[in-house]
Amino acid sequence: MSLFRLVFASDAVGAAAEGLLPLIDIIGVSNANNRRDHVTSALLRRHGRFFQVMEGARVDLDRTLNRIRADRRHTDIRILADRPVDARLFPDSPMSRIDATPALDRLICAGLTAQKTGLMLEQLMAEAHRTASPIA
């Protein structure tokens, strides 16, 4: 099976932009869907936008992205990186929530348009995931 990594940004709509309950719902439903589809991912919500890194087989990523595109809590989805990879950055995480680090905040505030930015976002989210404290 070929493995791919997709990085995207989207604008959060309505309560999903800041509310805790919509975020909990997104993470819970995505966790179940991603487990079923063998997708691993990390999600960051910051400044009214979502940033996500997803990994899996091409068909599974395409199916997941189609669900996200149909989700009314997202708009203006922008693909920042989409490439084949040898290994997963989030091997044990169907849906991990990432907190913004200072480096992630600087990158987000600088604007996300180029693929290079998507690769930087991918690396910084992986680092934040590795150094996060487990939830007790």
C-alpha positions in Angstrom: 0.0 0.0 0.0 1.3 3.4 -0.9 1.2 6.0 1.8 0.4 9.7 1.3 0.3 12.7 3.5 -2.1 15.6 2.9 -1.9 19.0 4.6 -4.8 21.5 4.3 -6.1 24.6 5.8 -9.8 25.7 5.9 -11.8 28.5 7.5 -14.0 27.4 10.4 -17.7 28.4 10.1 -19.9 29.6 12.9 -19.4 28.0 16.4 -16.7 25.7 14.9 -14.4 28.7 14.8 -14.1 29.1 18.6 -16.6 26.8 20.4 -15.4 23.8 22.4 -18.4 21.5 21.7 -18.1 21.7 17.9 -14.3 20.9 18.2 -15.0 18.0 20.5 -17.6 16.7 18.0 -15.2 17.0 15.1 -12.5 15.2 17.0 -14.8 12.4 18.2 -16.5 11.7 14.8 -13.2 12.0 13.0 -11.5 9.6 15.4 -14.1 6.9 14.7 -14.0 7.5 10.9 -10.2 7.6 10.7 -9.9 4.4 12.7 -12.3 2.7 10.3 -10.5 4.1 7.2 -6.9 3.6 8.5 -6.2 7.3 8.4 -4.0 9.0 11.0 -4.1 12.8 11.5 -3.6 15.8 13.6 -5.8 18.9 13.8 -5.1 22.4 14.9 -7.7 25.1 15.2 -6.3 28.6 15.5 -7.5 32.1 14.6 -10.8 30.8 13.2 -9.1 28.3 10.9 -8.4 24.6 10.8 -5.1 23.1 9.9 -4.9 19.4 9.4 -2.3 16.8 8.5 -3.7 13.4 7.3 -1.9 10.2 6.4 -3.1 7.1 4.7 -3.8 5.3 1.4 -4.8 7.7 -1.5 -8.4 6.3 -1.7 -8.9 6.8 2.1 -7.5 10.3 2.1 -9.7 11.2 -0.9 -12.8 9.8 0.9 -11.9 11.7 4.1 -11.3 15.0 2.2 -14.7 14.6 0.5 -16.4 14.2 3.9 -14.6 17.4 5.1 -15.6 19.3 2.0 -19.2 18.4 2.7 -19.0 19.4 6.3 -20.6 22.8 6.8 -18.2 23.7 9.6 -15.4 24.2 7.0 -15.2 26.5 4.0 -12.4 27.6 1.6 -10.4 24.4 1.9 -6.8 24.9 0.6 -4.4 22.0 0.0 -1.0 23.0 1.2 0.8 19.8 0.6 -0.1 16.4 -0.9 2.7 13.8 -1.4 3.7 10.2 -1.1 5.7 9.4 2.1 7.5 6.4 3.5 6.2 6.6 7.1 3.5 8.1 9.2 4.2 11.1 11.5 1.1 10.2 13.6 1.2 6.3 13.6 -0.9 5.8 16.7 -3.3 8.8 16.3 -6.5 8.5 14.2 -7.2 12.1 15.3 -4.9 14.1 17.5 -5.6 17.7 18.5 -2.6 19.9 18.4 -2.1 23.0 20.5 -0.4 26.0 18.8 3.3 26.4 19.7 5.0 29.8 19.2 6.5 28.5 15.9 3.1 27.3 14.6 1.6 30.7 15.6 4.3 32.6 13.7 3.8 30.4 10.6 0.0 30.7 10.7 0.1 34.5 11.1 2.5 34.8 8.2 -0.1 33.4 5.9 -0.5 30.0 4.2 -0.3 29.8 0.5 2.8 28.0 -0.7 3.5 24.2 -0.6 6.7 25.0 1.3 4.5 26.5 4.1 2.4 23.2 4.1 5.6 21.2 4.6 6.7 23.5 7.4 3.2 23.2 9.0 3.5 19.4 8.7 6.9 19.4 10.5 5.8 21.8 13.3 2.6 19.9 13.9 4.5 16.6 14.2 6.9 18.2 16.6 4.0 19.6 18.7 2.4 16.1 18.7 5.7 14.4 19.9 6.2 16.9 22.7 2.6 17.1 24.0 1.7 15.7 27.4 -0.6 12.8 27.3 -4.2 13.6 28.4 -4.7 12.1 31.9 
